[in-house]
Every structure is written in C-alpha cells, then in structure tokens.
Amino acid sequence: MKFELDPLPYAKNALVPHITEETLDFHYGKHHQAYMTNLKGLLEGKPEANQTLEEVIKGASGGVFNNAAQVWNHTFYWNGIKPNGGGEPTGDLKAAIERDFGSFASFREQFVKICVTQFGSGWGWLVEEGGKLSLMQTSNADLPMKHGQKALLTCDVWEHAYYIDYRNLRQKYVETYVDKLANWDFALANLKG
Ligand code: MN
C-alpha cells in the first residue's frame, strides 16, 4: 500500500457552516494523517507493508489494526459526506431504506439514536448483509468489514469529529450529518458495488 492519504474529495471550506475548515484542518490534517503516519511506522520493513489496506485490516490486531482501520474509516467518512448533501435519498436506496426501516423518518430516528448512544468514541454505520440494510455501532476503530458486513455510510462520533463546531452537542452534529451532509450517491454505489 502507499502510505499517503487520499486528498479530501472537496475543498476544506466546502462543508461550511456544518463542518468548518478548522475542523477539517484538525480532523483530516492532524487526526487522519496521524493514523497514516503511525501505520507507516508500524509496518516499516514488514511484509504487511506490501498488502492492501483492507488485507492489513482483516489480518491485524492491536495497534496495527487500530491505525489501519482508522485510516480506512476516515477515508470512507470523507467520501460519505458532501456539500449540499443530506435529506432523503432517492431511487433504489430510498426503496431499500423504506423496505428495511419502514420509512425514511424511522431510519433517521434510529440512525441518530445509534450515533448518539454509542458510548465514548466510535462510529455509527448503515450496513448491508444478505440483501438487508441495518444499523451498527462500533467502538474506537472497529468497523463492519471485521464482522462480515458491508459498510454503506458512516458517521464519525469521536469527539474530535464535532467538538470544535458543536462542542458537546453530539445529537445536533448527527442530525446535521443526516439532514445536510450525507452523500446518498456514495451509499448507493456501495450498496451496488
Ligand atoms: Mn475521526
């Protein structure tokens, strides 16, 4: 693998006012970058350095797993939000959400709940397994691929994701994520991929 972060898929000020440039400076430029720098150091001179990131995640535990998974989780998170995102999805994704959650409103309520009730640091996920959509909470660096689930979309609920912009108001951040930022095209591409 190349030990470099993918560039952000938008300008650092593109998510204002929902996520500020200052948050992206820290969250992408410091936190995400640190996971990559740590991973590079941990794998230097080891055979795993030649594996893909996914292979490293599936085979690793401890510090290598934590840093590799956090590199993957953050790249996935950046791609799962966009300027002028959020609101209700359309087409096949809307149909799948209505099939498996009853309605978009019910999905939204449950998604916000799992993100808000994840105790401490972690992630809230929309996942697919066996043709059915469901929700998943993970702690720290843990992620769906370690549990045989396919990730469609994620919300980072580590405090570093929202504390600059929302302070302690995690629920407000998560509601903004769903209403203003979620990239449903990305979620649909993952569902079909
Ligand atoms: Mn984060």
Residues whose N, C-alpha, C, O or C-beta is under 5 A from the ligand:
A	BS01	MN	D156 W158 A161
